[in-house]
Amino acid sequence: MANQDWVSRLLSGRASVDKGLNVHLSERDGGSLHDKMRQAYWWITNNAVICPYYDIEFGGSAALKSSAGDELHLPEDMSYSSFVLIPLLTLFTCRRALLIGGPGRGKTTSAVLMALLSGMSREDIHRSIQRGHPQLSIADLLGAPLPSDMLKAEDLSAVKVSWRKWITQRVKIIDEYNRIPTKTQSALLSLMAEGYAEMMDQYVYAGRSSWFLTANDDQGGGTFQVIEALKDRLDVVVRAVPFNSNFIDTLLQRIEADKSPEELLPKDIVFTPGELERAYTSILEVEVPRDVLERVAFFLGQLDFCRMASPRFEFKHKDTLKLAGQTVSAVCNEQCPLDKKVHLCTQTENGVSVRAYQTILHYAKALAFFRGHSVVELEDFRQIAPWVLHEKLVPNTRSAFFEVKGHKLLLQDRVAWIRHMFDMAMGHHEKHEPIRRKVGVLREQLDKGLSGIDLRTTEKRLTAVTALMNELLTKQELSGPIYEDLIHLKSMYSRYRNYATWLKENPGGGGRP
C-alpha cells in the first residue's frame, strides 16, 4: 500500500462511530469543549491506540451467556475504552494517573498522546520524559546548582539552581516510576504532593499540570518498593490491555508507511492553554445531585468500619488496626456477629482517604462533562470508582465473602471486585435510606446555625438526637452505615451540648463557643 493511501486510511479511521456523534474535525463542528474532547477521544481510539476493549459502559445491556457461565454484555448506550478515556480525563482534570501493564502495551504512547493534545511538540515531549532507573538521582530528576555559583557564592541565596525544564510543563511523564530509588522518590513525592521542589534554598513550582506515571506489572530486578505516600498521591489507575491479533494488518501498514500516529495527530484536536483552563473550570461546575452524592457516600463510608478494631466506639475503624500492626483478616472472625457475605467492611483491609473521596468526585464530574452532561449520574460514579480505588483498596483475601462460589475470581480483577462492591452497596441503600433520612433532617436543622437558639430549644434538639442514637443502638445491627450515622449523630450531640453549656455559663451573651 502506498504511503499516501495508508495515511488516508489512517485519518479516516478503522472503526465507525455512533451516528449521533459528529467527528469531523473542523471549527464549525467542534464548537464546544466537550465536543472537542470527544473528537480527540474518537480519533485516538480509531487511529492511534489499537484498543478494541470498550469496558466503560452506559445504559442497560443485554447479555450473551455460554453454557459455562461466561457472559458478554452488550450495552445499549455508548461505551468507551478506559485505556484511552481515563488518561484523557486526567489531562483535563490536572490529576495524576498510573498506567500499569506489561512491556510494549502502549503505556508511554498513551501518555505521549495526551502531551501532544496539550500542545507540546514531539521533540519537547521526548526530551522531558523522566525514565526511572536504579541510578536516578535527585539532581537527575530536578536539576543541580551551577558549579560556578558554588565556587563564588558566600551564602546559599547566591547559588542559582539549574532546574529541569520538564518540571514546569503542563504534562509530566515519569516512565517506570517503580525503578526510581527511594530517596529520589521522596523528591518526586514533594513535587507531586506540594507542587514545588526545593534545593539550596531555591524553589521551583510545578504549576497546574497532569501527571502520567507508568509501571510494568512484573516486579523484576532493579525495581524499588514504592513508598506508600507516593502511591497515595496517585489519583487513578489505567490498565493496559493486550493486543488483539485481528488488528495485525494495522501494524503492518504502520511498518510499511514508516509513520507513527503521533506524527498524524490533527491540529483540530490539539487544545490551547486557554481551552485546557476553560475545560478544567467547566468540569468543576458540573452539578452532583444530592441523592447521587448520598449513594456514593453510603458506599465509601462502609469501607473503613471494623467492629472488632476497638472497644472504644470512635475507634472502630481500620486505621486503629493499622496503627496497632494488626490486620482485618486477623480480627474478622466468628467473634464478629456481622454476616461476612453481606457487609462490605469484611472485604477490605483498609478504607479510603479524603483524597480518594475528592478524586472520585472530580473524575465523575469530568466523565459527565465528557459525555455532554451538566449533571453527574450515579452510573458515572459506578464506572469511575474502580479505577480511582484500584491501587487504594487492599482486599481481605481471607474474608468468608470470597469463599462463596464465583467470588474468588474477583480477587484477580480489582475493577470487577470494586464494581461488585459498589453494586452491593446500592442494593443495601434502599433499606437503609429511611434511617439516613432521619439523620439528614436533624443535620439540616443544625446546619441552619445556632444563632438566636435558646436553651430550651437546644435541649429539645439534644433529646431528639439522643433518642435517635438510642434507637439505632438498640434496634439496628451495628454495621458500617449505622456506625457512620451514629458518629454523625454524636457530633451533632456534642455541638448542641457545648452550645447548651455556653448558654448556661453566659446568660447575658458574649463570645460564641
ROKOLFI-132595 format. One line per field, with one value per residue (C-alpha): residue number from 1; x, y, z. Coordinates in nm, 2 decimals. Example, Ala and Ser with C-alpha at 12.3 -4.5 7.8 and 13.67 -1.06 7.14 Angstrom:
<recs>
tiro: c(1,2)
X: c(1.23,1.37)
Y: c(-0.45,-0.11)
Z: c(0.78,0.71)
</recs>
This chain:
<recs>
tiro: c(1,2,3,4,5,6,7,8,9,10,11,12,13,14,15,16,17,18,19,20,21,22,23,24,25,26,27,28,29,30,31,32,33,34,35,36,37,38,39,40,41,42,43,44,45,46,47,48,49,50,51,52,53,54,55,56,57,58,59,60,61,62,63,64,65,66,67,68,69,70,71,72,73,74,75,76,77,78,79,80,81,82,83,84,85,86,87,88,89,90,91,92,93,94,95,96,97,98,99,100,101,102,103,104,105,106,107,108,109,110,111,112,113,114,115,116,117,118,119,120,121,122,123,124,125,126,127,128,129,130,131,132,133,134,135,136,137,138,139,140,141,142,143,144,145,146,147,148,149,150,151,152,153,154,155,156,157,158,159,160,161,162,163,164,165,166,167,168,169,170,171,172,173,174,175,176,177,178,179,180,181,182,183,184,185,186,187,188,189,190,191,192,193,194,195,196,197,198,199,200,201,202,203,204,205,206,207,208,209,210,211,212,213,214,215,216,217,218,219,220,221,222,223,224,225,226,227,228,229,230,231,232,233,234,235,236,237,238,239,240,241,242,243,244,245,246,247,248,249,250,251,252,253,254,255,256,257,258,259,260,261,262,263,264,265,266,267,268,269,270,271,272,273,274,275,276,277,278,279,280,281,282,283,284,285,286,287,288,289,290,291,292,293,294,295,296,297,298,299,300,301,302,303,304,305,306,307,308,309,310,311,312,313,314,315,316,317,318,319,320,321,322,323,324,325,326,327,328,329,330,331,332,333,334,335,336,337,338,339,340,341,342,343,344,345,346,347,348,349,350,351,352,353,354,355,356,357,358,359,360,361,362,363,364,365,366,367,368,369,370,371,372,373,374,375,376,377,378,379,380,381,382,383,384,385,386,387,388,389,390,391,392,393,394,395,396,397,398,399,400,401,402,403,404,405,406,407,408,409,410,411,412,413,414,415,416,417,418,419,420,421,422,423,424,425,426,427,428,429,430,431,432,433,434,435,436,437,438,439,440,441,442,443,444,445,446,447,448,449,450,451,452,453,454,455,456,457,458,459,460,461,462,463,464,465,466,467,468,469,470,471,472,473,474,475,476,477,478,479,480,481,482,483,484,485,486,487,488,489,490,491,492,493,494,495,496,497,498,499,500,501,502,503,504,505,506,507,508,509,510,511,512,513)
X: c(0.00,0.14,0.22,-0.04,-0.31,-0.22,-0.22,-0.57,-0.69,-0.55,-0.71,-1.05,-1.02,-1.06,-1.39,-1.73,-1.88,-2.23,-2.43,-2.54,-2.18,-2.02,-1.65,-1.55,-1.25,-1.34,-1.41,-1.76,-1.84,-1.63,-1.80,-1.79,-1.52,-1.68,-1.74,-1.37,-1.28,-1.49,-1.34,-1.00,-1.11,-1.26,-0.95,-0.72,-0.94,-0.99,-0.65,-0.38,-0.43,-0.53,-0.76,-1.09,-1.17,-1.48,-1.51,-1.67,-2.04,-2.36,-2.72,-2.89,-2.73,-2.83,-2.61,-2.49,-2.40,-2.22,-2.31,-2.01,-2.14,-1.92,-2.11,-2.07,-2.25,-2.39,-2.46,-2.75,-2.58,-2.23,-1.93,-1.57,-1.22,-1.08,-0.72,-0.80,-1.07,-0.92,-0.59,-0.79,-0.99,-0.67,-0.54,-0.84,-0.86,-0.49,-0.47,-0.22,-0.26,-0.07,-0.06,0.02,0.08,0.35,0.62,0.51,0.14,0.13,0.15,0.41,0.25,-0.08,0.09,0.27,-0.06,-0.20,0.10,0.05,-0.31,-0.19,0.00,0.36,0.58,0.71,1.06,0.98,0.78,1.05,1.32,1.10,1.01,1.18,1.28,1.32,1.64,1.83,2.09,1.84,1.95,1.77,1.99,1.90,1.53,1.51,1.83,2.15,2.32,2.55,2.92,3.04,2.79,2.90,3.26,3.18,2.89,2.93,2.59,2.32,2.10,2.37,2.36,2.14,1.99,1.95,1.61,1.50,1.26,1.01,0.90,0.70,0.54,0.16,0.20,0.46,0.55,0.75,0.83,0.88,0.85,0.89,1.26,1.34,1.55,1.36,1.54,1.46,1.10,1.08,1.18,0.92,0.66,0.73,0.68,0.36,0.21,0.31,0.36,0.71,1.07,1.34,1.71,1.98,1.71,1.58,1.23,1.06,0.69,0.52,0.20,-0.13,-0.04,-0.13,0.09,0.13,0.34,0.40,0.50,0.52,0.32,0.62,0.83,1.17,1.52,1.63,1.29,1.23,0.94,0.73,0.68,0.32,0.28,0.38,0.12,-0.14,-0.08,-0.18,-0.54,-0.64,-0.51,-0.52,-0.47,-0.30,-0.46,-0.31,-0.30,-0.59,-0.44,-0.73,-0.56,-0.22,-0.29,-0.28,0.06,0.18,0.05,0.24,0.56,0.53,0.44,0.71,0.47,0.35,0.01,0.19,0.30,-0.05,-0.24,-0.48,-0.42,-0.80,-0.80,-0.49,-0.60,-0.47,-0.37,-0.68,-0.90,-0.74,-0.81,-1.17,-1.23,-1.09,-1.32,-1.62,-1.57,-1.57,-1.91,-2.08,-2.35,-2.36,-2.73,-2.78,-2.93,-2.64,-2.39,-2.56,-2.54,-2.17,-2.11,-2.31,-2.07,-1.74,-1.83,-1.87,-1.52,-1.34,-1.56,-1.43,-1.65,-1.36,-1.10,-1.15,-1.39,-1.40,-1.68,-1.50,-1.21,-1.39,-1.22,-0.93,-0.68,-0.69,-0.58,-0.31,-0.15,-0.15,0.02,-0.30,-0.50,-0.87,-0.81,-0.68,-0.99,-1.27,-1.38,-1.67,-1.64,-1.78,-2.16,-2.19,-2.27,-1.94,-2.13,-2.34,-2.14,-1.87,-1.64,-1.51,-1.39,-1.11,-0.81,-0.84,-1.07,-1.01,-0.87,-1.03,-0.81,-0.98,-1.32,-1.22,-1.07,-1.38,-1.59,-1.35,-1.33,-1.71,-1.76,-1.51,-1.68,-2.02,-1.87,-1.71,-2.05,-2.20,-2.40,-2.43,-2.53,-2.34,-2.53,-2.49,-2.35,-2.07,-1.95,-2.01,-1.78,-1.51,-1.48,-1.30,-1.02,-0.97,-0.98,-0.78,-0.45,-0.60,-0.81,-0.65,-0.87,-0.91,-0.84,-0.93,-1.29,-1.57,-1.71,-1.45,-1.53,-1.87,-1.89,-1.78,-1.65,-1.28,-1.24,-1.30,-0.96,-0.79,-0.96,-0.99,-1.20,-1.47,-1.44,-1.48,-1.77,-1.93,-1.89,-2.05,-2.35,-2.38,-2.39,-2.65,-2.86,-2.84,-2.91,-3.28,-3.32,-3.10,-3.24,-3.52,-3.26,-3.03,-3.32,-3.39,-3.03,-3.04,-3.34,-3.15,-2.84,-3.03,-3.17,-2.83,-2.68,-2.92,-2.70,-2.73,-2.76,-3.07,-3.15,-3.24,-3.16,-3.50,-3.49,-3.13,-3.22,-3.52,-3.29,-3.05,-3.33,-3.42,-3.06,-3.01,-3.34,-3.23,-2.89,-3.06,-3.30,-3.01,-2.81,-3.09,-3.30,-3.04,-2.74,-2.41,-2.29,-2.08,-2.37,-2.52,-2.18,-2.14,-2.48,-2.40,-2.07,-2.26,-2.53,-2.27,-2.10,-2.44,-2.49,-2.15,-2.22,-2.56,-2.42,-2.13,-2.37,-2.61,-2.32,-2.21,-2.57,-2.58,-2.24,-2.32,-2.68,-2.61,-2.44,-2.07,-1.83,-1.99,-1.83)
Y: c(0.00,0.34,0.58,0.83,0.56,0.44,0.79,0.85,0.53,0.61,0.95,0.80,0.56,0.19,0.19,0.35,0.58,0.63,0.83,1.07,1.19,1.42,1.36,1.60,1.79,2.15,2.47,2.47,2.12,2.13,2.43,2.32,2.19,1.85,1.81,1.86,1.62,1.35,1.42,1.37,1.05,0.90,1.00,0.83,0.52,0.48,0.58,0.58,0.33,-0.02,-0.09,-0.27,-0.32,-0.10,-0.16,0.17,0.11,0.31,0.23,-0.11,-0.41,-0.74,-1.04,-1.33,-1.63,-1.95,-2.29,-2.25,-1.92,-1.68,-1.35,-1.10,-0.77,-0.56,-0.21,-0.01,0.33,0.44,0.27,0.37,0.23,0.30,0.29,0.60,0.77,0.78,0.94,1.20,1.28,1.31,1.56,1.79,1.75,1.80,1.48,1.20,0.87,0.55,0.34,-0.02,-0.32,-0.54,-0.40,-0.30,-0.24,0.12,0.29,0.55,0.60,0.68,0.94,1.10,1.14,1.32,1.56,1.62,1.71,1.97,2.14,2.02,1.93,1.58,1.69,1.86,1.56,1.30,1.53,1.58,1.22,1.11,0.75,0.56,0.36,0.25,0.52,0.81,1.09,1.39,1.61,1.40,1.44,1.80,1.98,2.09,2.41,2.58,2.49,2.84,2.98,2.71,2.83,3.20,3.22,3.33,3.21,2.98,3.26,3.34,2.99,2.96,2.61,2.50,2.34,2.07,2.22,1.93,2.05,2.35,2.17,2.11,1.74,1.54,1.18,0.95,0.62,0.32,0.51,0.20,0.18,0.51,0.48,0.55,0.88,1.02,0.90,1.13,1.43,1.33,1.30,1.65,1.78,1.59,1.65,2.01,2.13,2.26,2.14,2.29,2.28,2.51,2.75,2.78,2.68,2.58,2.54,2.28,2.48,2.31,2.00,1.65,1.36,1.03,0.76,0.41,0.08,-0.28,-0.54,-0.76,-0.66,-0.77,-0.70,-0.34,-0.22,-0.05,-0.06,0.24,0.45,0.44,0.82,0.84,0.57,0.76,1.07,0.87,0.95,0.69,0.37,0.28,-0.08,-0.15,-0.43,-0.70,-0.65,-0.81,-1.01,-0.92,-0.58,-0.71,-0.57,-0.22,-0.29,-0.40,-0.08,0.13,-0.05,-0.02,0.35,0.43,0.67,0.67,0.80,1.07,1.23,1.24,1.40,1.65,2.01,2.05,1.83,2.00,2.21,2.55,2.65,2.86,2.57,2.35,2.60,2.65,2.28,2.25,2.52,2.38,2.03,2.18,2.34,2.01,1.95,1.65,1.58,1.53,1.19,1.07,1.21,1.04,0.70,0.74,0.84,0.53,0.31,0.47,0.52,0.15,0.06,0.20,0.04,-0.25,-0.36,-0.55,-0.28,-0.13,-0.13,0.25,0.35,0.63,0.40,0.11,0.17,0.01,0.28,0.17,-0.18,-0.05,0.16,-0.15,-0.36,-0.57,-0.67,-0.71,-1.08,-1.14,-1.00,-1.05,-1.39,-1.57,-1.32,-1.05,-1.12,-0.95,-1.16,-1.17,-1.24,-0.93,-0.65,-0.47,-0.40,-0.76,-0.74,-0.48,-0.44,-0.06,0.23,0.53,0.87,1.21,1.25,0.95,1.10,1.42,1.23,1.02,1.34,1.52,1.23,1.17,1.54,1.50,1.19,1.36,1.66,1.44,1.28,1.62,1.63,1.91,1.68,1.37,1.04,0.76,0.55,0.80,0.71,0.34,0.34,0.56,0.44,0.11,0.30,0.55,0.28,0.02,0.08,0.22,-0.07,-0.39,-0.70,-0.91,-1.24,-1.44,-1.30,-1.55,-1.34,-1.47,-1.83,-1.80,-1.97,-1.74,-1.47,-1.59,-1.48,-1.12,-1.13,-1.15,-0.84,-0.54,-0.34,-0.62,-0.66,-0.29,-0.25,-0.56,-0.39,-0.07,-0.27,-0.45,-0.11,0.02,-0.29,-0.22,0.16,0.14,-0.05,0.20,0.52,0.58,0.59,0.82,1.04,1.08,1.17,1.42,1.60,1.66,1.77,2.02,2.17,2.21,2.35,2.65,2.77,2.82,3.20,3.30,2.95,2.95,2.69,2.53,2.47,2.34,2.09,1.98,1.91,1.73,1.50,1.42,1.34,1.12,0.94,0.86,0.74,0.51,0.38,0.29,0.12,-0.09,-0.17,-0.19,-0.41,-0.22,-0.22,0.02,0.25,0.25,0.33,0.62,0.76,0.72,0.90,1.17,1.20,1.21,1.51,1.69,1.60,1.74,2.07,2.11,2.01,2.26,2.53,2.45,2.47,2.80,2.94,2.84,3.00,3.31,3.40,3.76,3.67,3.71,3.52,3.23,2.88)
Z: c(0.00,-0.10,0.18,0.08,0.07,0.42,0.56,0.40,0.56,0.90,0.90,0.81,1.10,1.14,1.32,1.27,1.53,1.66,1.41,1.67,1.73,1.47,1.45,1.17,1.29,1.20,1.38,1.26,1.40,1.72,1.88,2.25,2.46,2.54,2.16,2.10,2.39,2.23,1.89,2.04,2.21,1.89,1.68,1.93,1.96,1.58,1.46,1.72,2.00,1.89,2.18,2.10,2.47,2.54,2.91,3.04,2.95,2.99,2.97,3.01,2.85,2.70,2.79,2.58,2.80,2.73,2.88,3.11,3.26,3.07,2.99,2.71,2.79,2.51,2.63,2.48,2.51,2.41,2.56,2.59,2.63,2.98,2.83,2.62,2.82,3.17,3.05,2.86,3.17,3.36,3.11,3.17,3.55,3.61,3.82,3.84,3.66,3.69,3.37,3.45,3.23,3.08,2.85,2.50,2.59,2.48,2.82,2.73,2.39,2.56,2.78,2.49,2.30,2.60,2.60,2.22,2.28,2.53,2.26,2.34,2.04,1.99,2.05,2.38,2.50,2.43,2.59,2.90,2.98,3.30,3.28,3.61,3.67,3.98,3.95,3.90,4.15,4.28,4.06,3.75,3.83,3.94,3.85,4.02,4.14,3.89,3.96,3.90,4.16,4.41,4.38,4.41,4.65,5.00,5.11,4.97,4.84,4.58,4.44,4.13,4.07,3.71,3.73,3.47,3.22,3.25,3.60,3.47,3.17,3.16,3.11,3.31,3.22,3.46,3.29,3.51,3.83,4.04,3.93,4.09,4.42,4.74,4.81,4.47,4.51,4.81,4.60,4.34,4.62,4.73,4.38,4.32,4.66,4.73,4.38,4.43,4.48,4.70,4.67,4.82,4.95,4.59,4.48,4.16,4.12,3.90,3.83,3.74,3.55,3.46,3.56,3.38,3.55,3.42,3.57,3.44,3.61,3.65,3.95,3.81,3.91,3.96,4.09,4.42,4.67,4.60,4.92,5.05,5.05,4.68,4.59,4.78,4.56,4.25,4.17,3.92,3.76,3.39,3.30,2.97,2.77,2.54,2.16,1.97,1.68,1.45,1.40,1.29,0.95,1.10,1.25,0.90,0.75,1.00,0.93,0.56,0.57,0.83,1.01,1.37,1.48,1.68,1.36,1.22,1.51,1.36,1.47,1.52,1.83,1.99,2.29,2.36,2.72,2.74,2.63,2.89,3.16,3.04,3.04,3.39,3.51,3.33,3.48,3.83,3.75,3.67,3.93,4.16,4.27,4.64,4.61,4.39,4.64,4.92,4.75,4.68,5.04,5.15,4.95,5.06,5.42,5.49,5.38,5.69,5.95,6.17,6.46,6.62,6.60,6.94,7.24,7.22,6.98,6.80,6.71,6.54,6.22,6.02,6.09,6.45,6.34,6.12,6.39,6.61,6.34,6.31,6.00,5.93,5.84,6.20,6.38,6.12,6.25,6.43,6.72,6.50,6.46,6.12,5.81,5.62,5.29,5.32,5.48,5.28,5.57,5.57,5.21,5.25,5.48,5.46,5.39,5.17,5.24,5.20,4.89,4.73,4.80,4.62,4.33,4.27,4.27,4.03,3.78,3.79,3.70,3.42,3.29,3.29,3.11,2.85,2.78,2.73,3.06,3.31,3.59,3.72,3.72,3.95,3.67,3.62,3.97,3.92,3.61,3.75,4.11,4.04,3.85,4.14,4.41,4.21,4.40,4.72,4.84,4.96,4.96,5.27,5.09,5.40,5.41,5.40,5.12,4.88,4.97,4.81,4.47,4.20,4.43,4.44,4.08,4.20,4.37,4.03,3.89,4.12,3.87,3.88,4.25,4.34,4.09,4.26,4.60,4.46,4.33,4.66,4.84,4.61,4.68,5.05,5.02,4.98,5.31,5.50,5.34,5.59,5.87,5.67,5.61,5.98,6.04,5.75,5.89,6.22,6.03,5.82,6.14,6.28,5.95,5.98,6.26,6.64,6.64,6.84,6.96,7.32,7.59,7.59,7.21,7.23,7.50,7.30,7.00,7.22,7.33,6.97,6.87,7.18,7.11,6.75,6.87,7.12,6.85,6.62,6.90,7.04,6.73,6.45,6.39,6.43,6.07,5.86,5.77,6.12,6.26,6.03,6.13,6.50,6.47,6.27,6.54,6.82,6.65,6.65,7.01,7.10,6.92,7.09,7.43,7.40,7.30,7.59,7.83,7.69,7.72,8.09,8.16,7.95,8.01,7.90,7.58,7.49,7.27,7.09,7.15)
</recs>
